[in-house]
Amino acid sequence: MRLIPARTFQKSIDRLDAQSQQVIKTTVMDLYFDLASQGKPRASLRFHKLDRTVQDPGIRSVSASGDLRVILHQSGDTFVLLHADHHDAAYDWASRRRLQANPVTGAMQLIDIEEITQVVTRQVTHTQTFLFREHEPSYLMSLGVPEAYVDAVRHATTENFDTLFGVLPDEASDRLLALMDGELVLPPVPVPTGGDPYAHPDAQRHFRLTTDERDLQQALDGRWEEWTVFLHPAQRHLAERAQSGPVRVTGSAGTGKTVVALHRAAHLAQRPDARLLLTSYSRTLATRLAEKLTLLLPDPRTRERVTVLNLHRLALQLARDFHLPHQQLRDDEVTGALTRAAHTVGTDLPLSFLRAEWNAIIEPRGLRTWEDYRAAPRTGRGVPLGARQRKAAWTVFETMQADLRASGQTTWSLLCHDVADALAARPFPFTHVVADETQDLGPAELRLLRALTATGPDDLFLCADPGQRIYRARHSWLSSGIDVRGRSSRLRINYRTSREIRHVADRVLGDVRSEEDLPESRRTANRFSGPVPQTQRYDTRAAELAGLTHWIRDRLASGLRPGEVAVFTRARPGDRAAALQAALDLPVQTLEGDGAHRPDHLTLTTMHRAKGLEFRAVAISDASDGVLPSPTALRDTEDPADREAALQQERQLLYVALTRAREHLLVTHVGEPSPFLDLN
Ligand SMILES: Nc1ncnc2c1ncn2[C@@H]1O[C@H](COP(=O)(O)OP(=O)(O)OP(=O)(O)O)[C@@H](O)[C@H]1O
């Protein structure tokens, strides 16, 4: 006997009130014990087939207390828990569902028949170019398209595929998107004759196969969040597959890259000799990763094999251990040091040029000698440099570096290079490195990551979205010794945001290029629809604050908790935190500390700190002309290439902020809107 919970079952229990949830849990455990011990449920559960209105003859109902019902499917001694709800709603749900194996892959699929009828009707009214018409039905089914949807898929057009992809199983949408990107998509291996339709990787996205009593109890206690158990086949493949070298996982915002990084870390940590680093950009993100990893690795002995630390802290820790200079200069202090060196040397090169050259070439690459600088390519720099000028510039940089060394000071990139150099003479601290948010790593950080573990199988696993690069200019990974060719994969199912929010964010972002300067496809399928994002103009800051307060109150009144709502600003929020706190009479957190999740706090923070996080409702405050792009970010960008890069980073920053929202999005501006919001 098997009792298999489906993803739909867990989602349905989540929607019930606490008391009903408890009743359902007790009923399911009773059912489990009855089936396991005597092969049939006790009479009081009123286990029975549903009437003729149901499309699938395998559908059954079980009575929990009162009018609560559990809908399940029986086939021989396999029982699948599908749904739980009050009587009428449960029966209505059941009347529209069919559980059937895909005729080509053999994987079990749950189908919503009414949805098909609606989608097919909508699809066939269109007469534009059909996207998948040339593909044979059997090929489409081999990609995971349920038989009942084949017709709709063959009628999909560039205008309506988005809605269709929202209702197809994720694995099918993912493969169809890959076809649209021009990839050769190989079907998954089908279930062998006589094999188990629930064991196929496609089915594991929807059904939890291994169920003993403890496992079932955990599911019922809500200890399996969807992302912990129901991985998409592409995510599972990436998390579990042995790799011959560095891997790059890419995907636009909300496509589950962090989830894959967590599962990859948990998978590698099963090896008894593993010493693994799981890292991300900021302290907040590392804290969140650590919280989530514990869900995947409840056994402390396995968990101990993983160090979760943001790269800054790790580098600083190693620099201290290795007795390297680690007192880091702030940006303005770097400018001061450069000004002093220029003065000592007596150059006539403009300071803005020297600063840009230091930022783009010398510091990130850790250039220490004239020979290295002379040989360094200046591709992408707008201002050409003659040999004499180059030598003159180097004299300034050399003087500055000598000054820094003499006073035990350094900069972030130089520190990374020093630590990487020191590691070369020591045993590798880690057997594997899994890193998230790596689009923001420059040459220095990449070199450090590379130096942390030996080159070889399963060494580096890097998740990145080039569209979310907000700290660094584009930089080739290959030139930093990280070769992911043949080991690069894209995730295409967006689990976070509504289709409406994604559309706005994608339009703000525009085209994106990869680390190696190749165009990046950003096609994704969203799993749900939501309210249309709003843009609101105000004439004064005070009116804007009042508008924001009103919007937040509405969200809270509609049932959202304070921890599910966030406001993001381009500049530091300053006294706005206190003003919002007073207006709403709620605690407000700015994420400047450890970044731990506080469900009773509203979040008000910068767009930069929003990176990697998510909220049900997000307001972007003061996205006004003159504020975004930030004039400070564009300062010292006389070189057109620098200016273009800075503008692109500001645009990507807005994209990051917009894509933190799951359901509700408000963008406000005081006076004219940011030019990035001009979407026509
Ligand atoms: N297989 C899955 N099933 C259900 N939910 C998932 C799955 N994978 C990811 N999610 C959910 O989707 C949301 C986005 O996931 P995640 O943060 O991993 O995306 P991301 O690609 O790292 O996003 P970003 O680049 O914007 O930070 C999270 O709420 C996560 O729990």
The ligand as an SDF file (V2000), in Angstrom:
LIG
                    3D

 31 33  0  0  0  0  0  0  0  0999 V2000
   10.3250   23.9150   -7.1280 N   0  0  0  0  0  0  0  0  0  0  0  0
    9.7230   24.9250   -6.5360 C   0  0  0  0  0  0  0  0  0  0  0  0
    8.4540   24.7930   -6.1120 N   0  0  0  0  0  0  0  0  0  0  0  0
    7.8130   25.7980   -5.5120 C   0  0  0  0  0  0  0  0  0  0  0  0
    8.3450   26.9930   -5.2520 N   0  0  0  0  0  0  0  0  0  0  0  0
    9.6120   27.1870   -5.6540 C   0  0  0  0  0  0  0  0  0  0  0  0
   10.3630   26.1860   -6.3100 C   0  0  0  0  0  0  0  0  0  0  0  0
   11.5780   26.6930   -6.5910 N   0  0  0  0  0  0  0  0  0  0  0  0
   11.5840   27.9580   -6.1340 C   0  0  0  0  0  0  0  0  0  0  0  0
   10.4140   28.2450   -5.5600 N   0  0  0  0  0  0  0  0  0  0  0  0
   10.0160   29.5080   -4.9190 C   0  0  0  0  0  0  0  0  0  0  0  0
   10.1710   30.5570   -5.8470 O   0  0  0  0  0  0  0  0  0  0  0  0
   10.6090   31.7360   -5.2110 C   0  0  0  0  0  0  0  0  0  0  0  0
   11.8630   32.2290   -5.9100 C   0  0  0  0  0  0  0  0  0  0  0  0
   12.8890   31.2770   -5.7050 O   0  0  0  0  0  0  0  0  0  0  0  0
   14.4050   31.7100   -5.5690 P   0  0  0  0  0  0  0  0  0  0  0  0
   14.5530   32.7630   -4.5360 O   0  0  0  0  0  0  0  0  0  0  0  0
   15.2100   30.4710   -5.4330 O   0  0  0  0  0  0  0  0  0  0  0  0
   14.6170   32.3590   -7.0030 O   0  0  0  0  0  0  0  0  0  0  0  0
   15.8920   33.0960   -7.5810 P   0  0  0  0  0  0  0  0  0  0  0  0
   16.0020   32.6760   -8.9900 O   0  0  0  0  0  0  0  0  0  0  0  0
   17.0710   32.8530   -6.7100 O   0  0  0  0  0  0  0  0  0  0  0  0
   15.4140   34.6030   -7.4860 O   0  0  0  0  0  0  0  0  0  0  0  0
   16.2420   35.9780   -7.5280 P   0  0  0  0  0  0  0  0  0  0  0  0
   17.2780   35.8550   -8.6010 O   0  0  0  0  0  0  0  0  0  0  0  0
   15.1990   36.9650   -7.8710 O   0  0  0  0  0  0  0  0  0  0  0  0
   16.7990   36.2070   -6.1720 O   0  0  0  0  0  0  0  0  0  0  0  0
   10.8080   31.3720   -3.7580 C   0  0  0  0  0  0  0  0  0  0  0  0
    9.6410   31.7110   -3.0390 O   0  0  0  0  0  0  0  0  0  0  0  0
   10.9570   29.8820   -3.7840 C   0  0  0  0  0  0  0  0  0  0  0  0
   10.5630   29.2520   -2.5700 O   0  0  0  0  0  0  0  0  0  0  0  0
  1  2  1  0
  2  3  1  0
  2  7  2  0
  3  4  2  0
  4  5  1  0
  5  6  2  0
  6  7  1  0
  6 10  1  0
  7  8  1  0
  8  9  2  0
  9 10  1  0
 10 11  1  0
 11 12  1  0
 11 30  1  0
 12 13  1  0
 13 14  1  0
 13 28  1  0
 14 15  1  0
 15 16  1  0
 16 17  2  0
 16 18  1  0
 16 19  1  0
 19 20  1  0
 20 21  2  0
 20 22  1  0
 20 23  1  0
 23 24  1  0
 24 25  2  0
 24 26  1  0
 24 27  1  0
 28 29  1  0
 28 30  1  0
 30 31  1  0
M  END
$$$$
